[in-house]
Amino acid sequence: MAYVTQEEVLASFSRLNDLLDRGRISSSLIDLWISSAEGIINSKIALKYDLPLSETPAIIKSIALQLVEYFAEKELHTPTSSGDEVPWLYPRYDRLMELLDEIRDGKIALTKSDGTILEPSNRQLSAISSNHEEIDQIFSMRDAWDSRVDPDYGEDE
């Protein structure tokens, strides 16, 4: 499920309408940008929410539109090595990624159109794992009086 439609993109960015009419961009290119935006959003929030979302929250729609704009601007401007021609482009993308991280981390709630909070997936949240599962830990979950460090810990093998 795409978070925005081509009609919404064209209504939001009249410049793209003009470029489409003049043949500078194609409908399929806009569809690619929409699909890319959806893929980025899904990859960021998939570990917290079941996809597809039952309803597209306004913030997700806004992020999707801004990502499409990012892809369009990136396509339409030939970047220089300094990136000076569109100084707002890359910081805006970084901010969008930060917003998605904040959504994933629970710092920003996703809300439905009626204002209720879209609850994270219990299945997804229970699947969280550590990147240290394969490491022999220094401490164990023993009683505090029984905690000890292996005498050989830190010795070169």
PEGI-V160593 format. One record per pair of residues at least 24 apart in sequence whose C-alpha atoms are under 10 Angstrom apart, sorted by the first residue. I is the first residue (numbers start at 1). J is the second residue. D is the distance in whole Angstrom. If there is no record, write none. Layout:
<<I | J | D> <I | J | D>>
This chain:
<<1 | 35 | 9> <1 | 38 | 8> <1 | 51 | 9> <1 | 52 | 6> <1 | 53 | 8> <1 | 54 | 10> <1 | 55 | 10> <1 | 56 | 9> <2 | 31 | 10> <2 | 34 | 7> <2 | 35 | 7> <2 | 36 | 10> <2 | 37 | 9> <2 | 38 | 6> <2 | 39 | 9> <2 | 52 | 9> <2 | 56 | 9> <2 | 61 | 9> <2 | 64 | 9> <3 | 34 | 8> <3 | 35 | 9> <3 | 37 | 8> <3 | 38 | 6> <3 | 41 | 9> <3 | 52 | 10> <3 | 53 | 9> <3 | 55 | 9> <3 | 56 | 6> <3 | 57 | 9> <3 | 58 | 10> <3 | 60 | 7> <3 | 61 | 6> <3 | 62 | 9> <3 | 63 | 9> <3 | 64 | 6> <3 | 65 | 9> <4 | 31 | 10> <4 | 34 | 7> <4 | 35 | 9> <4 | 37 | 9> <4 | 38 | 9> <4 | 56 | 9> <4 | 60 | 9> <4 | 61 | 6> <4 | 62 | 9> <4 | 63 | 10> <4 | 64 | 7> <4 | 65 | 7> <4 | 68 | 9> <5 | 30 | 9> <5 | 31 | 8> <5 | 34 | 7> <5 | 35 | 10> <5 | 61 | 10> <5 | 64 | 10> <5 | 65 | 9> <6 | 30 | 7> <6 | 31 | 7> <6 | 33 | 10> <6 | 34 | 8> <6 | 65 | 10> <6 | 68 | 10> <8 | 61 | 10> <8 | 65 | 8> <9 | 33 | 10> <9 | 34 | 9> <9 | 64 | 9> <9 | 65 | 6> <9 | 66 | 9> <9 | 68 | 8> <9 | 69 | 8> <10 | 65 | 10> <12 | 65 | 8> <12 | 66 | 10> <12 | 69 | 9> <13 | 65 | 9> <13 | 68 | 10> <13 | 69 | 8> <16 | 69 | 9> <16 | 72 | 8> <16 | 73 | 10> <19 | 76 | 10> <24 | 76 | 9> <25 | 72 | 9> <25 | 75 | 9> <25 | 76 | 9> <29 | 71 | 10> <29 | 72 | 9> <29 | 75 | 10> <30 | 68 | 8> <30 | 69 | 10> <30 | 71 | 9> <30 | 72 | 8> <31 | 68 | 9> <32 | 68 | 9> <32 | 71 | 9> <33 | 64 | 9> <33 | 65 | 10> <33 | 67 | 8> <33 | 68 | 5> <33 | 69 | 8> <33 | 70 | 9> <33 | 71 | 6> <33 | 72 | 7> <34 | 64 | 7> <34 | 65 | 8> <34 | 67 | 8> <34 | 68 | 6> <34 | 69 | 10> <34 | 71 | 9> <35 | 64 | 9> <35 | 68 | 9> <36 | 64 | 9> <36 | 67 | 8> <36 | 68 | 8> <36 | 71 | 9> <37 | 61 | 10> <37 | 63 | 8> <37 | 64 | 5> <37 | 65 | 8> <37 | 66 | 9> <37 | 67 | 6> <37 | 68 | 6> <37 | 69 | 10> <37 | 70 | 9> <37 | 71 | 9> <38 | 63 | 10> <38 | 64 | 7> <38 | 65 | 10> <38 | 67 | 9> <38 | 68 | 9> <39 | 64 | 10> <40 | 64 | 9> <40 | 67 | 9> <40 | 97 | 9> <40 | 100 | 9> <41 | 67 | 9> <41 | 96 | 10> <41 | 97 | 9> <41 | 100 | 7> <41 | 101 | 10> <42 | 100 | 10> <43 | 100 | 10> <43 | 104 | 10> <44 | 97 | 8> <44 | 98 | 10> <44 | 99 | 10> <44 | 100 | 6> <44 | 101 | 7> <44 | 102 | 10> <44 | 103 | 9> <44 | 104 | 7> <44 | 105 | 10> <45 | 100 | 7> <45 | 101 | 8> <45 | 102 | 10> <45 | 103 | 7> <45 | 104 | 5> <45 | 105 | 9> <45 | 120 | 10> <46 | 104 | 8> <46 | 120 | 10> <46 | 121 | 9> <46 | 124 | 8> <47 | 104 | 7> <47 | 105 | 10> <47 | 120 | 9> <47 | 121 | 9> <47 | 123 | 9> <47 | 124 | 6> <47 | 125 | 7> <47 | 126 | 10> <47 | 127 | 8> <47 | 128 | 8> <48 | 103 | 9> <48 | 104 | 6> <48 | 105 | 8> <48 | 106 | 9> <48 | 119 | 9> <48 | 120 | 6> <48 | 121 | 6> <48 | 122 | 8> <48 | 123 | 9> <48 | 124 | 5> <48 | 125 | 6> <48 | 126 | 9> <48 | 127 | 9> <48 | 128 | 9> <49 | 103 | 10> <49 | 104 | 8> <49 | 110 | 10> <49 | 118 | 9> <49 | 119 | 8> <49 | 120 | 5> <49 | 121 | 5> <49 | 122 | 8> <49 | 123 | 9> <49 | 124 | 7> <49 | 125 | 8> <50 | 119 | 10> <50 | 120 | 8> <50 | 121 | 6> <50 | 122 | 9> <50 | 123 | 8> <50 | 124 | 7> <51 | 121 | 9> <53 | 118 | 9> <54 | 112 | 9> <54 | 118 | 9> <55 | 111 | 9> <55 | 112 | 7> <55 | 113 | 8> <55 | 118 | 9> <56 | 110 | 9> <56 | 111 | 9> <56 | 112 | 7> <56 | 113 | 8> <56 | 118 | 10> <57 | 109 | 10> <57 | 110 | 6> <57 | 111 | 6> <57 | 112 | 5> <57 | 113 | 7> <57 | 115 | 10> <57 | 117 | 10> <57 | 118 | 8> <58 | 110 | 8> <58 | 111 | 8> <58 | 112 | 8> <58 | 113 | 7> <59 | 99 | 9> <59 | 100 | 10> <59 | 103 | 10> <59 | 108 | 10> <59 | 109 | 9> <59 | 110 | 7> <59 | 111 | 8> <59 | 112 | 10> <60 | 99 | 10> <60 | 100 | 9> <60 | 103 | 10> <60 | 110 | 8> <60 | 111 | 10> <62 | 96 | 10> <63 | 93 | 10> <63 | 95 | 10> <63 | 96 | 7> <63 | 97 | 9> <63 | 99 | 8> <63 | 100 | 8> <64 | 96 | 9> <66 | 92 | 9> <66 | 93 | 8> <66 | 96 | 8> <67 | 92 | 9> <67 | 93 | 7> <67 | 96 | 8> <67 | 97 | 10> <69 | 93 | 10>>
